[in-house]
Amino acid sequence: MIRAIALDDEPLALKVIESFCARVGYIQLEKTFTKTFEAHKYLRKQPVDLIFLDIQMPMQNGMEFYVEIEQNVMVIFTTAYSEYAVEGFNVNATDYLLKPFSFDRFSQAAEKVKGIYENKNQVSNSEQLYLFIRADYSLNKILISDILFIEGLDDYLKIHIANQKTIVARMTMKAILGKLPASEFVRVHRSFIVPVSKIEKVRNKVIYIGAEEIPLSASYESAFLSIINSK
C-alpha cells in the first residue's frame, strides 16, 4: 500500500480525496489536515510515500510547505488555479490536479504514483551495489555496502566510507536518500543518515557505528524505530 496524507484548507476537498483513494484501492490515506503546522508535525514523526497538497492556503502555501519537507516524498498538487501548474512541475511534482477533478483524472495521477512507487521499490529490493556521486570535478563510484554514514552540512554532504577518504559533495539530504535503498538507509537526525546494517548499538538516543557516535533526534525517532523493528 502507498502511504499518503492530504493537506487542504477545505474539508470538502479532503472528503473527495479520501473517497477517491478508497476507490483506487492501493493508496492508504492515513491522515488529512487543514493546517500546515499539523501536517509538518506529523511528517516529522511518520514516513509517507505521497502527499496530496493544496497550493492556495492561508498562512503557508503548498509550494512553501513542500520545499520544507525533509522526507523524499511524491506530491500531487491540487488547486483551483491553473496558473500554478508550471510552478508545480518546476518543483518535481508527480502530478497536478485542477479542481474540480473527476475520478478518471484522479486515477491517472494515482497510476503514475503507483508506477513510480513500484519502480522505486523494485530498485530498493534488488541488489543495488553502488552509486555515482559527483564531487571534486569527478564522478565517484561508491559501493553502498561501504558507506558508514552520511553527514549533512548546509548545501553539502560528507559521505563517510569504510577504508576510504570521505567524499564531500554538493547535494541535499533529500536527494541522496532518493538514490539509496529505502529499506537500508534511514535519516536519524537533521544532519545524519545511517545504514541500518552498520549500527552496532543504540543507547540513550545515541547510535554507535564503529568509533562514531551519531545523535538520534526526537523528530526522526519514530520512523527510525519503525524500520529497526521491521528487521
N, C-alpha and C positions, 0 to 999 in steps of 0.2 A: 504493500500500500504506500502511496505517496502521501507523506505527512504535509498538511497545509494549514495555514491560518489566513484569515481575511481581515482587512482593515478598511473601514469606510465609515464616514460620519452619518450615513443614512441607514438606519436599521432595516428598512425595507430592501435595500440593495444587498445587505448581508443575507437576508432571508432567501433572496433569489439565488445567490451563490451557494448557499447551504443546500437548497433544493437541487440545483444542477449537479453539485458534487455527488450527492446521493444517487442521482440517476446514472452518472458515468460509472460508478462502482469502484474505481480504483484510486480515487482521491479521498483520503480521510481528512475531512475538515475538523481539526482538533479544537479550534478556538476562533471566535470572532471578536473584533474590537472596534469601538467607535472613537477611541482616544489613542493617539500615537504613543504617549508615555507608557500606557498599559501594555501595548504591543512590544515596545522596547524592553520592558521589564521581563516579559515572557520569553523573548528571544535570547536574553542573557542567560537563561536557565535551561531552555528546551531547544534541541535541534529540530529544524524543519527542512523540508525539501522545496516548498513552494509558498509564495505569498501572493494572494490577490490583493492588490493595492490601489486604492483610490488616489487620484492625484490632487484634486481640489479639495483641501480640508482646512479647517481653522487651525491656528497655532503653528503647525508644521505641514507643508505639503508632501505629497508622496515621493517626489523626487529627492527632497532633502532627507526624508526618512530612509529611503533605500540606500543612499550614499553612506549613511551612518551604520548600516547593518554590518556586523563583523563576520557573520556566517556566510559561507559560499552557498547562496540560495537562488533558485529560479524565481522570477517575478512576472506576473501578468498584471499590467496596469489596467484599471477600469475607470473610465471617466466619461462625462458627457461632452467633453470639449475636444474636438478632433485636432485642434492645433497643437496638442501635446504629443501627438503620435511620433513625430520625428524626434522630439526630445526623449521620448521613452526608449526608442531604439538606440539612441546615442549612448544610453547607459546599459546597453546589452539586455534589454528586456526580452523575455521569451516570447511574449505576445502582448497585444494591445486590444482591449475590448471597448468598443464605443457604446455607451448606454443609450437607449435600452437595447441589450443584445439578446439574440434568440438562443435557444438551447443548441441549435445546429452550429452557430458560430462559437458558442462556448465549447462544444465538443471538439471543434477543430483545434482550438487552443489547448484543450486538455490532451488531445492526441500528440500534439507537438511536445508538450511537457513529458508525456509518457515515453516518447521516443528518446528524448534526452536523458531521462532518468534510467531507462533500461540500458542505454549505451554506456552511461557512466558507471553503472553497477557491474556491467559486463567487464569493463576495463578494470574495475576495482577488484573483481573476483578472479580475474585471470592472473597469471604470473607476470606482473609488471616488474621488470628487473631494474630499470634505470630511467632517468630523465635527463634532459639537457637544460642547462641554466646558462644564460649569457652573463658573463662577468669579466672584467679586465680585458675588454675588447675581444673576448673569445667565447666560444660555445663549449661549455664544460659538461662532460658526461659524468653523471654521479650515480653510483649504484645505490638504489633505495635502501638496500639492506645495510649499507654503511653509514647512513645518516643517524647521528646520535641525538640531535635536537636542532631546532631552528629558533633563532632569536631575532625579534623584530626591533629595528632601530629607526624610528621615523619612516622615511621612504625607502629604507634599505633592510636587507635581511642578512644575517650571518648564519650560514649553513655549516654546522659543526659535523665533521665527518671523521670516522674512525681511521686513525693512522694516516691522515692527510691534512694538508693545510686547509684552514677554514676559508670557505668561499663567501665573499661579500658581493651581493647582487642588488641592483636597484629593482625592487619588486615588493608588492604588498603581501601581507599575511593571507588575505582572501585569495589572491592569485596563486600562491604556492599550494594552498590547501586544495585548490581545484585540480592540481597536477598530481597529487599524492593519493594513494589508495585510501578511501574514506574509512575502511574498516581497520586500518593500521595506524593512522596518524590522527591525533586529537589535539585541539587547542586547549591549553590548560591555564592560560594567562593572556592578558592583552599582548604580551611580548614574547610568548613561548608556545611552540608546537613540539610535541614529543611523539616518537613511535612507541606504541604500546609494548612491543616486543623487547625494547631496551630498558624498560622500567624495572629496577631491582627491588625497590620498596617505596611505600608511601607512608609518611609518618608526620603527624602534626601539620598537615597541609603543605608538606614539602615532598617533592618527587626526587628520588635518587637515581641517577644514571651515571654509573662509574663514580668518579670523584665529584661530579657536578650535583648541585642542589638547586632544584628548579621550583619556584613557588607555584602552588595551586590556588588560583583565585576563586573566591566565592562565586563570582559570576559564571564560571565555567565548571564548577564542581559537579553539578547535577548531570550535565552532559558527559563529563569525564567518567563518573561512576557508572553511568548507564552503559558506556562502551566496555569498561572494565568488567562489569558484572555479566556481560553477554559472552565473555570469552570462556 
